[in-house]
Amino acid sequence: MDMSFSPDELAFRDEVREFIANNYPQELKGARRGEMTKDEILAWHRILYKKGWVAPHWPKEYGGTGWSITQRYIWNEENARAETTPLLPFGLAMVGPVIYTFGNEEQKKRFLPRILSGDDWWCQGYSEPGSGSDLASLRTRAVREGDYYIVNGSKTWTTLAQHADWMFCLVRTDPDAKQQEGISFLLIDMKTPGITVRPIITMDGSHEVNEVFLEDVKVPAENLIGEENKGWTYAKFLLGNERSGIAGVARSKKAIERLKKLAGAELVDGTPLIKTDEFARKVAEVEIELSALEVTELRTLAAESKGRGPGPEASILKIKGTEIQQRITELALEAVGNYAFVEAPRLNVTGNEFVPGPEGSQGVAQDYFNMRKTSIYGGSNEIQHNIIAKMVLGL
């Protein structure tokens, strides 16, 4: 595998690097999504939309960039290098591809431009109480009445639903069919009467996820994607894209850089922690695993460039990517110890109040706690192992 860039690709990298340096909002540097306002979260999205760079992976006919796989790889690397706020995936990486792949022309014209512009904020209505890893057991019901579906049920762990304009939602339309065969894919306006959003405060103290209750919610039948009772097909397509994106190789490489800096500032008997045999071994193990994962990701991207969408191999990226992310936060917590629990945003840092710990140690505990979720969302890693055993290994 040739990992070197051509002169044109190097020129593209320099263009991307310069654009980010000149246009990324300075006030967002170091911000955590759980502490950001809706406008702050959308700020970088809107800048990229004006540039025409907001959806590199979309087909050009729907507003994509027309970039090659290598250019998209460079784009991800440079955003990780600059530590930009990741764009929300729910519209761009999840429902957008479902709409332009399975939706009708009217749905494409109606929804895709507003996803690109950021005018519509989407959330994901998949998991339910009792239907998480076993998603096909979902019970939220949609009954067709004339030109509408009447939806009743609830969704949980709905990320940033408090800001959402729309939800893409899996509903059961045929309760007598086999689990996967009786599910449909609906687009639901969050302003529709009968929808209640209730916050769930996570262990890191942030309001990132929610419960969503639907009581006699009227959804126009024109908001059905594809065919009734075929929603599981579209859901699997979406999850394949989500699991590929969860790998987060570029961001993990940057996180290891921060980890080494933290461990270099902590001393053990006068020696920087990063230079002690035991800790250096732990970091090296993560780096080796990340290098192997990167090669796997590149192989997947190469297959994608030949017209293959994300297949069951995406489960490998999801498993290893999330395990590496969690391991990096564990090592960061080990490196800074009690300093990890200093909550810098609550300190008067503009005054004379002393902020203890090495630079970058504040918020390490928040990152650690928040990262516990990654092996669960997008389909738990236990379920991903089953998918690999069945679909890849043929067991």
C-alpha positions as CSV (number, residue, x, y, z in Angstrom):
1,M,0.0,0.0,0.0
2,D,1.5,3.3,-1.1
3,M,1.0,5.8,1.7
4,S,2.8,8.7,0.1
5,F,1.0,11.7,-1.3
6,S,1.3,13.1,-4.8
7,P,2.3,16.7,-5.4
8,D,-1.3,17.6,-6.1
9,E,-2.4,15.9,-2.9
10,L,0.3,17.7,-0.9
11,A,-1.0,21.0,-2.4
12,F,-4.5,20.1,-1.4
13,R,-3.3,19.3,2.1
14,D,-1.7,22.8,2.3
15,E,-4.9,24.4,1.1
16,V,-7.0,22.6,3.7
17,R,-4.5,23.4,6.5
18,E,-4.5,27.1,5.5
19,F,-8.3,27.3,5.3
20,I,-8.8,25.8,8.7
21,A,-6.1,28.1,10.3
22,N,-7.8,31.2,8.8
23,N,-11.4,30.3,9.2
24,Y,-12.0,28.1,12.3
25,P,-13.5,30.2,15.1
26,Q,-10.9,30.9,17.7
27,E,-13.6,30.9,20.5
28,L,-14.4,27.2,19.8
29,K,-10.8,26.0,20.3
30,G,-10.8,23.5,23.2
31,A,-14.6,23.7,23.6
32,R,-16.5,20.5,24.6
33,R,-19.8,19.9,22.8
34,G,-21.7,19.3,26.0
35,E,-20.8,22.9,27.0
36,M,-21.6,24.5,23.7
37,T,-24.7,26.4,22.5
38,K,-26.6,25.3,19.4
39,D,-25.2,28.3,17.5
40,E,-21.6,27.4,18.6
41,I,-22.0,23.8,17.5
42,L,-23.3,24.9,14.1
43,A,-20.7,27.6,13.6
44,W,-18.1,25.5,11.8
45,H,-20.8,23.6,9.9
46,R,-22.0,26.9,8.4
47,I,-18.5,28.1,7.5
48,L,-17.9,24.8,5.6
49,Y,-21.2,25.0,3.9
50,K,-20.4,28.5,2.5
51,K,-17.1,27.0,1.3
52,G,-18.8,24.0,-0.2
53,W,-16.9,21.6,2.0
54,V,-19.5,20.5,4.5
55,A,-20.2,17.0,3.0
56,P,-17.1,15.5,1.4
57,H,-18.5,12.0,1.3
58,W,-21.8,13.0,-0.5
59,P,-22.1,12.5,-4.3
60,K,-21.4,15.7,-6.1
61,E,-24.9,15.8,-7.6
62,Y,-26.3,16.3,-4.1
63,G,-23.9,18.8,-2.9
64,G,-20.7,16.8,-2.2
65,T,-17.2,18.0,-3.0
66,G,-16.2,15.4,-5.6
67,W,-13.0,14.7,-3.6
68,S,-11.1,11.5,-4.0
69,I,-10.8,9.0,-1.1
70,T,-7.3,10.3,-0.5
71,Q,-8.5,13.9,-0.3
72,R,-11.2,12.9,2.2
73,Y,-8.6,11.1,4.3
74,I,-6.4,14.3,4.2
75,W,-9.4,16.4,5.2
76,N,-10.1,14.2,8.3
77,E,-6.4,14.2,9.2
78,E,-6.2,18.0,9.1
79,N,-9.3,18.6,11.1
80,A,-8.0,16.2,13.8
81,R,-4.7,18.0,13.7
82,A,-6.3,21.3,14.2
83,E,-8.7,19.8,16.8
84,T,-11.8,21.3,15.1
85,T,-15.2,20.5,16.6
86,P,-16.5,17.4,14.7
87,L,-19.6,18.1,12.6
88,L,-22.8,16.6,13.9
89,P,-23.2,13.2,12.1
90,F,-27.0,12.8,12.3
91,G,-27.9,14.8,9.2
92,L,-24.7,14.7,7.2
93,A,-23.4,11.1,7.8
94,M,-26.7,9.3,8.8
95,V,-30.0,10.4,7.4
96,G,-28.6,12.4,4.5
97,P,-27.1,9.3,2.7
98,V,-30.3,7.3,3.5
99,I,-32.4,10.1,1.8
100,Y,-30.3,10.4,-1.3
101,T,-30.0,6.6,-1.7
102,F,-33.5,5.5,-0.9
103,G,-35.7,8.6,-0.8
104,N,-37.9,9.9,-3.6
105,E,-37.1,13.0,-5.6
106,E,-39.4,15.2,-3.6
107,Q,-37.8,14.1,-0.4
108,K,-34.3,14.8,-1.8
109,K,-35.3,18.3,-2.9
110,R,-37.0,19.0,0.4
111,F,-34.5,17.7,3.0
112,L,-31.0,17.5,1.5
113,P,-30.4,21.3,1.0
114,R,-31.4,22.0,4.5
115,I,-29.1,19.3,5.9
116,L,-26.2,20.8,4.0
117,S,-26.9,24.4,5.2
118,G,-27.5,23.3,8.8
119,D,-31.0,24.9,8.7
120,D,-32.4,21.5,9.9
121,W,-30.9,19.8,12.9
122,W,-31.6,16.1,13.0
123,C,-31.7,13.5,15.8
124,Q,-31.8,9.7,15.8
125,G,-34.9,7.8,17.0
126,Y,-33.5,4.3,17.2
127,S,-33.0,3.0,20.7
128,E,-35.8,2.4,23.1
129,P,-36.1,1.3,26.8
130,G,-35.5,-2.4,26.4
131,S,-34.5,-2.2,22.7
132,G,-30.9,-1.0,22.5
133,S,-28.5,-3.7,21.3
134,D,-31.5,-5.8,20.2
135,L,-32.9,-2.9,18.1
136,A,-35.2,-5.1,16.0
137,S,-37.3,-5.6,19.2
138,L,-38.4,-2.0,19.1
139,R,-42.0,-1.3,20.1
140,T,-42.8,2.3,19.0
141,R,-45.9,1.8,16.8
142,A,-47.0,3.6,13.7
143,V,-50.5,3.0,12.4
144,R,-51.6,4.2,9.0
145,E,-54.7,6.3,9.0
146,G,-55.4,7.9,5.6
147,D,-52.6,10.2,4.7
148,Y,-50.9,10.0,8.1
149,Y,-49.2,7.6,10.4
150,I,-50.2,7.9,14.1
151,V,-47.1,7.2,16.2
152,N,-47.0,6.1,19.8
153,G,-44.0,5.0,21.9
154,S,-40.7,6.3,23.2
155,K,-37.0,6.6,22.3
156,T,-34.1,7.0,24.6
157,W,-30.4,8.1,24.5
158,T,-31.5,10.5,21.8
159,T,-28.4,12.7,21.4
160,L,-29.0,16.5,21.3
161,A,-32.8,16.1,20.7
162,Q,-33.3,19.2,22.8
163,H,-32.0,21.2,19.7
164,A,-33.5,19.0,16.9
165,D,-35.9,20.2,14.2
166,W,-36.4,16.6,12.8
167,M,-36.0,13.0,13.9
168,F,-35.4,10.0,11.7
169,C,-37.2,7.3,13.5
170,L,-37.7,3.5,13.3
171,V,-41.2,2.5,14.0
172,R,-43.1,-0.8,13.9
173,T,-45.8,-0.8,11.2
174,D,-46.6,-4.5,11.1
175,P,-46.7,-6.0,14.6
176,D,-47.5,-9.5,13.2
177,A,-44.4,-9.7,10.9
178,K,-41.0,-11.0,11.9
179,Q,-39.1,-8.4,13.9
180,Q,-37.0,-7.0,11.1
181,E,-39.7,-7.3,8.5
182,G,-42.3,-5.1,10.3
183,I,-40.2,-1.9,10.7
184,S,-40.5,1.4,8.7
185,F,-38.3,4.5,8.5
186,L,-40.1,7.7,9.2
187,L,-39.0,11.4,9.2
188,I,-40.7,13.2,12.0
189,D,-41.0,17.0,12.6
190,M,-40.0,17.6,16.2
191,K,-42.5,20.5,16.4
192,T,-45.4,18.1,15.9
193,P,-47.9,18.0,18.8
194,G,-47.5,15.0,21.1
195,I,-43.7,15.0,21.2
196,T,-42.0,15.5,24.6
197,V,-38.3,15.7,25.1
198,R,-36.9,14.9,28.6
199,P,-33.2,15.4,29.4
200,I,-30.9,12.6,30.7
201,I,-27.9,14.0,32.5
202,T,-24.9,11.8,31.9
203,M,-22.2,10.8,34.4
204,D,-19.9,13.5,33.2
205,G,-22.5,16.1,34.1
206,S,-23.6,17.1,30.6
207,H,-27.0,17.2,29.0
208,E,-26.2,15.4,25.8
209,V,-28.9,12.7,25.6
210,N,-32.6,12.6,26.1
211,E,-35.7,10.6,26.3
212,V,-38.3,11.3,23.6
213,F,-42.0,10.4,24.1
214,L,-44.4,10.2,21.2
215,E,-48.2,10.3,22.0
216,D,-50.6,10.2,19.0
217,V,-48.1,12.0,16.8
218,K,-49.4,12.6,13.3
219,V,-46.8,12.1,10.7
220,P,-47.6,12.7,7.0
221,A,-47.3,9.4,5.0
222,E,-45.1,11.3,2.5
223,N,-42.4,11.3,5.2
224,L,-42.0,7.5,4.8
225,I,-38.6,6.6,3.4
226,G,-38.8,3.9,0.7
227,E,-41.3,1.1,1.3
228,E,-43.4,0.4,4.4
229,N,-42.0,-2.5,6.4
230,K,-38.6,-2.2,4.7
231,G,-37.1,0.2,7.2
232,W,-34.6,-2.4,8.6
233,T,-32.8,-2.4,5.3
234,Y,-32.4,1.4,5.5
235,A,-31.5,1.2,9.2
236,K,-28.6,-1.3,8.4
237,F,-27.3,1.0,5.7
238,L,-27.3,3.9,8.1
239,L,-25.6,2.0,10.8
240,G,-22.9,0.8,8.4
241,N,-22.0,4.5,7.8
242,E,-22.2,5.3,11.5
243,R,-19.9,2.5,12.5
244,S,-17.3,3.4,10.0
245,G,-17.3,7.0,11.3
246,I,-17.1,5.9,14.9
247,A,-13.6,4.5,14.3
248,G,-12.2,8.0,14.7
249,V,-8.6,7.1,13.7
250,A,-7.4,10.7,13.0
251,R,-8.9,12.0,16.3
252,S,-7.3,9.2,18.2
253,K,-3.9,10.0,16.8
254,K,-4.3,13.5,18.1
255,A,-5.5,12.2,21.4
256,I,-2.3,10.1,21.8
257,E,-0.2,13.3,21.1
258,R,-2.0,15.0,24.0
259,L,-1.6,11.9,26.2
260,K,2.2,11.9,25.6
261,K,2.3,15.6,26.5
262,L,0.4,15.0,29.7
263,A,2.5,12.0,30.7
264,G,5.7,14.0,29.9
265,A,4.7,16.7,32.4
266,E,4.2,14.2,35.3
267,L,7.3,12.9,37.2
268,V,7.8,9.6,38.8
269,D,10.9,9.7,41.1
270,G,12.2,12.5,38.9
271,T,11.6,10.7,35.6
272,P,8.8,11.8,33.2
273,L,6.0,9.2,33.3
274,I,6.1,8.8,29.6
275,K,9.7,7.5,29.9
276,T,9.0,4.9,32.5
277,D,9.0,1.4,31.1
278,E,5.6,0.4,32.2
279,F,3.7,3.5,31.0
280,A,5.7,3.7,27.8
281,R,4.7,0.1,27.1
282,K,1.1,0.9,27.5
283,V,1.2,3.8,25.2
284,A,3.2,1.8,22.6
285,E,0.5,-0.9,22.6
286,V,-2.2,1.6,21.9
287,E,-0.2,3.2,19.1
288,I,0.4,-0.2,17.5
289,E,-3.3,-1.0,17.6
290,L,-4.2,2.4,16.1
291,S,-1.7,1.9,13.3
292,A,-3.3,-1.5,12.5
293,L,-6.8,0.1,12.6
294,E,-5.7,2.9,10.3
295,V,-4.6,0.3,7.7
296,T,-8.0,-1.4,8.1
297,E,-9.8,1.9,7.6
298,L,-7.7,2.6,4.5
299,R,-8.6,-0.8,3.0
300,T,-12.3,0.0,3.7
301,L,-12.0,3.4,2.0
302,A,-10.3,1.8,-1.0
303,A,-13.2,-0.7,-1.3
304,E,-15.6,2.2,-1.0
305,S,-13.9,4.1,-3.8
306,K,-14.7,1.1,-6.1
307,G,-18.4,1.4,-5.3
308,R,-18.7,-0.9,-2.3
309,G,-20.6,0.6,0.6
310,P,-19.6,-0.1,4.2
311,G,-20.3,-3.8,4.8
312,P,-20.0,-5.9,8.0
313,E,-16.3,-5.0,8.0
314,A,-17.4,-1.7,9.5
315,S,-18.0,-3.6,12.7
316,I,-14.3,-4.2,13.0
317,L,-13.6,-0.4,12.7
318,K,-16.3,0.2,15.3
319,I,-15.0,-2.3,17.9
320,K,-11.3,-1.4,17.7
321,G,-11.9,2.3,17.2
322,T,-14.0,2.6,20.4
323,E,-11.7,0.3,22.4
324,I,-8.8,2.5,21.5
325,Q,-10.6,5.7,22.3
326,Q,-11.5,4.3,25.7
327,R,-8.0,3.1,26.4
328,I,-6.5,6.5,25.6
329,T,-8.8,8.2,28.1
330,E,-7.9,5.6,30.7
331,L,-4.2,6.2,30.2
332,A,-4.8,10.0,30.4
333,L,-6.7,9.5,33.7
334,E,-3.8,7.3,35.0
335,A,-1.3,10.0,33.9
336,V,-2.8,13.0,35.7
337,G,-4.4,11.2,38.7
338,N,-6.5,13.5,40.9
339,Y,-5.8,16.5,38.7
340,A,-8.3,15.0,36.2
341,F,-11.2,15.9,38.5
342,V,-10.5,19.6,38.4
343,E,-13.4,21.2,36.6
344,A,-11.7,24.2,34.9
345,P,-14.9,25.7,33.4
346,R,-16.2,26.3,37.0
347,L,-13.0,28.1,38.1
348,N,-12.5,31.8,37.8
349,V,-9.7,31.5,35.4
350,T,-9.8,35.2,34.5
351,G,-8.9,36.1,38.1
352,N,-6.1,35.0,40.4
353,E,-7.5,31.6,41.2
354,F,-4.8,28.9,40.8
355,V,-5.7,26.0,38.5
356,P,-3.8,22.9,39.7
357,G,-2.4,20.2,37.5
358,P,-0.4,20.2,34.2
359,E,-1.8,22.0,31.2
360,G,-4.5,20.0,29.6
361,S,-5.4,17.9,32.7
362,Q,-8.6,19.7,33.4
363,G,-11.5,17.8,31.9
364,V,-9.7,14.5,31.6
365,A,-12.2,12.8,33.9
366,Q,-15.1,14.2,31.9
367,D,-13.6,12.7,28.7
368,Y,-13.0,9.4,30.5
369,F,-16.6,9.2,31.7
370,N,-18.1,10.4,28.4
371,M,-16.1,7.9,26.4
372,R,-17.7,4.9,28.3
373,K,-20.6,5.2,25.9
374,T,-18.7,4.6,22.7
375,S,-18.6,0.8,23.0
376,I,-22.4,0.9,23.4
377,Y,-23.8,3.4,20.9
378,G,-24.0,2.5,17.1
379,G,-24.7,-1.1,18.2
380,S,-22.8,-2.4,21.2
381,N,-19.5,-4.1,20.7
382,E,-20.9,-7.4,21.8
383,I,-23.4,-7.3,19.0
384,Q,-20.6,-6.2,16.5
385,H,-18.7,-9.4,17.5
386,N,-21.7,-11.4,16.6
387,I,-22.0,-9.6,13.2
388,I,-18.4,-10.3,12.4
389,A,-18.8,-14.0,13.4
390,K,-21.8,-14.4,11.2
391,M,-21.3,-12.1,8.2
392,V,-17.4,-12.1,7.9
393,L,-16.3,-15.4,9.3
394,G,-19.4,-17.4,8.3
395,L,-19.7,-19.0,11.7
